[in-house]
Amino acid sequence: MTTKKAKLLKGLFTGIVFGFLLQKGGVTQYNVIVGQLRLADFTVVKIIITAIITGMVGIYFLRDKNLIELSPKNKSPLQVIPGGLLFGIGFAVLGYCPGTIVGAMGQGSLDALLPGLAGILIGSALYANFHQKFSGLINKGKFSQATLPEKLNINHWKIIFPVVAILISVLIIIELYGF
Protein backbone atom coordinates (compact mmCIF):
# COMPACT_ATOMS: atom_id res chain seq x y z
CA MET A 1 0.00 0.00 0.00
CA THR A 2 1.35 3.43 -0.87
CA THR A 3 2.13 5.97 1.81
CA LYS A 4 -0.58 8.30 0.50
CA LYS A 5 -3.25 5.58 0.70
CA ALA A 6 -2.07 4.59 4.18
CA LYS A 7 -2.33 8.20 5.36
CA LEU A 8 -5.83 8.49 3.88
CA LEU A 9 -6.94 5.28 5.56
CA LYS A 10 -5.44 6.43 8.87
CA GLY A 11 -7.27 9.73 8.50
CA LEU A 12 -10.54 7.97 7.67
CA PHE A 13 -10.19 5.64 10.67
CA THR A 14 -9.28 8.53 12.98
CA GLY A 15 -12.24 10.54 11.69
CA ILE A 16 -14.65 7.67 12.30
CA VAL A 17 -13.34 7.19 15.85
CA PHE A 18 -13.51 10.96 16.47
CA GLY A 19 -17.09 11.13 15.19
CA PHE A 20 -18.09 8.12 17.28
CA LEU A 21 -16.63 9.73 20.41
CA LEU A 22 -18.35 13.05 19.67
CA GLN A 23 -21.65 11.23 19.25
CA LYS A 24 -21.18 9.19 22.44
CA GLY A 25 -20.25 12.37 24.30
CA GLY A 26 -23.53 13.93 23.21
CA VAL A 27 -22.03 16.91 21.41
CA THR A 28 -23.59 16.04 18.06
CA GLN A 29 -26.95 17.08 19.53
CA TYR A 30 -28.08 20.57 18.51
CA ASN A 31 -29.54 21.26 21.97
CA VAL A 32 -26.24 20.46 23.68
CA ILE A 33 -24.32 22.85 21.40
CA VAL A 34 -26.88 25.63 21.81
CA GLY A 35 -26.94 24.97 25.57
CA GLN A 36 -23.20 25.59 25.61
CA LEU A 37 -23.57 28.82 23.65
CA ARG A 38 -26.22 29.92 26.18
CA LEU A 39 -23.91 28.90 29.07
CA ALA A 40 -26.55 26.44 30.29
CA ASP A 41 -24.92 23.10 29.40
CA PHE A 42 -21.17 22.61 29.80
CA THR A 43 -20.93 19.20 28.14
CA VAL A 44 -18.93 20.69 25.26
CA VAL A 45 -16.45 22.39 27.60
CA LYS A 46 -15.98 19.15 29.55
CA ILE A 47 -15.23 17.22 26.37
CA ILE A 48 -12.89 19.91 25.03
CA ILE A 49 -10.95 20.07 28.32
CA THR A 50 -10.71 16.28 28.43
CA ALA A 51 -9.46 16.26 24.82
CA ILE A 52 -6.88 18.96 25.59
CA ILE A 53 -5.53 17.00 28.57
CA THR A 54 -5.46 13.71 26.65
CA GLY A 55 -3.93 15.27 23.55
CA MET A 56 -1.32 17.31 25.39
CA VAL A 57 -0.11 14.42 27.54
CA GLY A 58 -0.41 11.89 24.71
CA ILE A 59 1.43 13.93 22.10
CA TYR A 60 4.34 14.81 24.37
CA PHE A 61 4.55 11.24 25.71
CA LEU A 62 4.71 9.90 22.13
CA ARG A 63 7.23 12.59 21.23
CA ASP A 64 9.44 11.64 24.19
CA LYS A 65 9.34 8.00 22.99
CA ASN A 66 10.35 9.19 19.47
CA LEU A 67 7.14 7.77 18.01
CA ILE A 68 6.00 11.09 16.54
CA GLU A 69 7.53 14.38 15.55
CA LEU A 70 5.98 17.60 16.79
CA SER A 71 5.72 20.20 14.04
CA PRO A 72 3.54 23.18 14.98
CA LYS A 73 2.29 25.31 12.11
CA ASN A 74 3.18 28.96 12.07
CA LYS A 75 0.16 30.85 10.80
CA SER A 76 -0.36 34.59 10.64
CA PRO A 77 -3.10 36.71 12.21
CA LEU A 78 -4.48 37.29 8.70
CA GLN A 79 -4.98 33.53 8.39
CA VAL A 80 -6.28 32.86 11.88
CA ILE A 81 -8.68 35.79 12.39
CA PRO A 82 -10.78 35.43 9.18
CA GLY A 83 -10.86 31.65 9.66
CA GLY A 84 -11.96 32.07 13.27
CA LEU A 85 -14.65 34.57 12.30
CA LEU A 86 -16.00 32.32 9.55
CA PHE A 87 -15.96 29.36 11.93
CA GLY A 88 -17.71 31.41 14.65
CA ILE A 89 -20.41 32.68 12.30
CA GLY A 90 -21.14 29.18 11.03
CA PHE A 91 -21.12 27.83 14.57
CA ALA A 92 -23.51 30.52 15.83
CA VAL A 93 -25.90 30.23 12.86
CA LEU A 94 -26.02 26.42 12.65
CA GLY A 95 -25.30 25.41 16.23
CA TYR A 96 -22.64 22.98 15.02
CA CYS A 97 -18.90 23.07 14.35
CA PRO A 98 -17.48 21.11 11.38
CA GLY A 99 -16.76 18.01 13.47
CA THR A 100 -20.15 17.94 15.13
CA ILE A 101 -21.90 18.62 11.80
CA VAL A 102 -20.39 15.47 10.30
CA GLY A 103 -21.15 13.50 13.47
CA ALA A 104 -24.75 14.78 13.48
CA MET A 105 -25.15 13.92 9.79
CA GLY A 106 -23.81 10.44 10.55
CA GLN A 107 -26.46 9.92 13.22
CA GLY A 108 -29.18 11.10 10.80
CA SER A 109 -29.84 14.62 12.10
CA LEU A 110 -31.48 16.35 9.14
CA ASP A 111 -30.99 19.81 10.67
CA ALA A 112 -27.24 19.31 10.16
CA LEU A 113 -27.39 17.66 6.75
CA LEU A 114 -28.30 20.39 4.27
CA PRO A 115 -27.01 23.53 6.00
CA GLY A 116 -24.00 21.67 7.40
CA LEU A 117 -23.01 20.15 4.10
CA ALA A 118 -23.60 23.49 2.36
CA GLY A 119 -21.40 25.24 4.94
CA ILE A 120 -18.60 22.72 4.55
CA LEU A 121 -18.72 22.99 0.76
CA ILE A 122 -18.92 26.80 0.75
CA GLY A 123 -16.09 27.10 3.30
CA SER A 124 -13.93 24.70 1.30
CA ALA A 125 -14.66 26.57 -1.93
CA LEU A 126 -13.82 29.93 -0.34
CA TYR A 127 -10.55 28.54 0.97
CA ALA A 128 -9.66 26.91 -2.36
CA ASN A 129 -10.42 30.07 -4.33
CA PHE A 130 -8.89 32.70 -2.08
CA HIS A 131 -6.00 31.05 -0.27
CA GLN A 132 -3.63 30.90 -3.24
CA LYS A 133 -4.74 34.30 -4.54
CA PHE A 134 -4.02 36.07 -1.26
CA SER A 135 -1.21 33.87 0.10
CA GLY A 136 1.36 36.67 -0.25
CA LEU A 137 -0.73 39.00 1.91
CA ILE A 138 -2.01 36.54 4.50
CA ASN A 139 1.37 34.92 5.11
CA LYS A 140 2.89 38.15 6.47
CA GLY A 141 3.62 38.41 10.19
CA LYS A 142 3.51 34.71 10.98
CA PHE A 143 3.47 33.55 14.58
CA SER A 144 6.53 31.73 15.90
CA GLN A 145 6.66 27.95 15.51
CA ALA A 146 8.29 27.65 18.91
CA THR A 147 6.19 26.05 21.64
CA LEU A 148 5.88 27.68 25.07
CA PRO A 149 8.40 25.30 26.68
CA GLU A 150 10.85 26.05 23.85
CA LYS A 151 10.36 29.80 24.31
CA LEU A 152 10.90 29.49 28.06
CA ASN A 153 13.75 27.01 27.53
CA ILE A 154 12.34 24.50 30.02
CA ASN A 155 11.26 20.87 29.91
CA HIS A 156 7.74 20.59 28.48
CA TRP A 157 6.49 18.55 31.46
CA LYS A 158 7.07 21.62 33.68
CA ILE A 159 4.30 23.31 31.67
CA ILE A 160 2.11 20.26 31.06
CA PHE A 161 1.68 19.14 34.69
CA PRO A 162 0.49 22.55 36.01
CA VAL A 163 -1.80 23.04 33.01
CA VAL A 164 -3.29 19.56 33.51
CA ALA A 165 -3.79 20.32 37.23
CA ILE A 166 -5.58 23.58 36.38
CA LEU A 167 -7.78 21.92 33.76
CA ILE A 168 -8.71 19.07 36.10
CA SER A 169 -9.58 21.68 38.73
CA VAL A 170 -11.85 23.41 36.21
CA LEU A 171 -13.55 20.08 35.46
CA ILE A 172 -14.07 19.47 39.18
CA ILE A 173 -15.53 22.96 39.67
CA ILE A 174 -17.90 22.47 36.73
CA GLU A 175 -19.07 19.18 38.22
CA LEU A 176 -19.38 20.52 41.80
CA TYR A 177 -21.45 23.51 40.76
CA GLY A 178 -23.60 21.54 38.34
CA PHE A 179 -22.80 23.39 35.15
C-alpha positions in Angstrom: 0.0 0.0 0.0 1.3 3.4 -0.9 2.1 6.0 1.8 -0.6 8.3 0.5 -3.2 5.6 0.7 -2.1 4.6 4.2 -2.3 8.2 5.4 -5.8 8.5 3.9 -6.9 5.3 5.6 -5.4 6.4 8.9 -7.3 9.7 8.5 -10.5 8.0 7.7 -10.2 5.6 10.7 -9.3 8.5 13.0 -12.2 10.5 11.7 -14.6 7.7 12.3 -13.3 7.2 15.9 -13.5 11.0 16.5 -17.1 11.1 15.2 -18.1 8.1 17.3 -16.6 9.7 20.4 -18.3 13.0 19.7 -21.6 11.2 19.2 -21.2 9.2 22.4 -20.3 12.4 24.3 -23.5 13.9 23.2 -22.0 16.9 21.4 -23.6 16.0 18.1 -27.0 17.1 19.5 -28.1 20.6 18.5 -29.5 21.3 22.0 -26.2 20.5 23.7 -24.3 22.9 21.4 -26.9 25.6 21.8 -26.9 25.0 25.6 -23.2 25.6 25.6 -23.6 28.8 23.6 -26.2 29.9 26.2 -23.9 28.9 29.1 -26.5 26.4 30.3 -24.9 23.1 29.4 -21.2 22.6 29.8 -20.9 19.2 28.1 -18.9 20.7 25.3 -16.5 22.4 27.6 -16.0 19.2 29.5 -15.2 17.2 26.4 -12.9 19.9 25.0 -10.9 20.1 28.3 -10.7 16.3 28.4 -9.5 16.3 24.8 -6.9 19.0 25.6 -5.5 17.0 28.6 -5.5 13.7 26.6 -3.9 15.3 23.6 -1.3 17.3 25.4 -0.1 14.4 27.5 -0.4 11.9 24.7 1.4 13.9 22.1 4.3 14.8 24.4 4.6 11.2 25.7 4.7 9.9 22.1 7.2 12.6 21.2 9.4 11.6 24.2 9.3 8.0 23.0 10.3 9.2 19.5 7.1 7.8 18.0 6.0 11.1 16.5 7.5 14.4 15.5 6.0 17.6 16.8 5.7 20.2 14.0 3.5 23.2 15.0 2.3 25.3 12.1 3.2 29.0 12.1 0.2 30.9 10.8 -0.4 34.6 10.6 -3.1 36.7 12.2 -4.5 37.3 8.7 -5.0 33.5 8.4 -6.3 32.9 11.9 -8.7 35.8 12.4 -10.8 35.4 9.2 -10.9 31.7 9.7 -12.0 32.1 13.3 -14.6 34.6 12.3 -16.0 32.3 9.5 -16.0 29.4 11.9 -17.7 31.4 14.6 -20.4 32.7 12.3 -21.1 29.2 11.0 -21.1 27.8 14.6 -23.5 30.5 15.8 -25.9 30.2 12.9 -26.0 26.4 12.6 -25.3 25.4 16.2 -22.6 23.0 15.0 -18.9 23.1 14.3 -17.5 21.1 11.4 -16.8 18.0 13.5 -20.2 17.9 15.1 -21.9 18.6 11.8 -20.4 15.5 10.3 -21.2 13.5 13.5 -24.8 14.8 13.5 -25.1 13.9 9.8 -23.8 10.4 10.6 -26.5 9.9 13.2 -29.2 11.1 10.8 -29.8 14.6 12.1 -31.5 16.3 9.1 -31.0 19.8 10.7 -27.2 19.3 10.2 -27.4 17.7 6.8 -28.3 20.4 4.3 -27.0 23.5 6.0 -24.0 21.7 7.4 -23.0 20.1 4.1 -23.6 23.5 2.4 -21.4 25.2 4.9 -18.6 22.7 4.6 -18.7 23.0 0.8 -18.9 26.8 0.8 -16.1 27.1 3.3 -13.9 24.7 1.3 -14.7 26.6 -1.9 -13.8 29.9 -0.3 -10.6 28.5 1.0 -9.7 26.9 -2.4 -10.4 30.1 -4.3 -8.9 32.7 -2.1 -6.0 31.1 -0.3 -3.6 30.9 -3.2 -4.7 34.3 -4.5 -4.0 36.1 -1.3 -1.2 33.9 0.1 1.4 36.7 -0.2 -0.7 39.0 1.9 -2.0 36.5 4.5 1.4 34.9 5.1 2.9 38.2 6.5 3.6 38.4 10.2 3.5 34.7 11.0 3.5 33.6 14.6 6.5 31.7 15.9 6.7 27.9 15.5 8.3 27.6 18.9 6.2 26.0 21.6 5.9 27.7 25.1 8.4 25.3 26.7 10.8 26.1 23.9 10.4 29.8 24.3 10.9 29.5 28.1 13.7 27.0 27.5 12.3 24.5 30.0 11.3 20.9 29.9 7.7 20.6 28.5 6.5 18.6 31.5 7.1 21.6 33.7 4.3 23.3 31.7 2.1 20.3 31.1 1.7 19.1 34.7 0.5 22.5 36.0 -1.8 23.0 33.0 -3.3 19.6 33.5 -3.8 20.3 37.2 -5.6 23.6 36.4 -7.8 21.9 33.8 -8.7 19.1 36.1 -9.6 21.7 38.7 -11.9 23.4 36.2 -13.5 20.1 35.5 -14.1 19.5 39.2 -15.5 23.0 39.7 -17.9 22.5 36.7 -19.1 19.2 38.2 -19.4 20.5 41.8 -21.5 23.5 40.8 -23.6 21.5 38.3 -22.8 23.4 35.2 
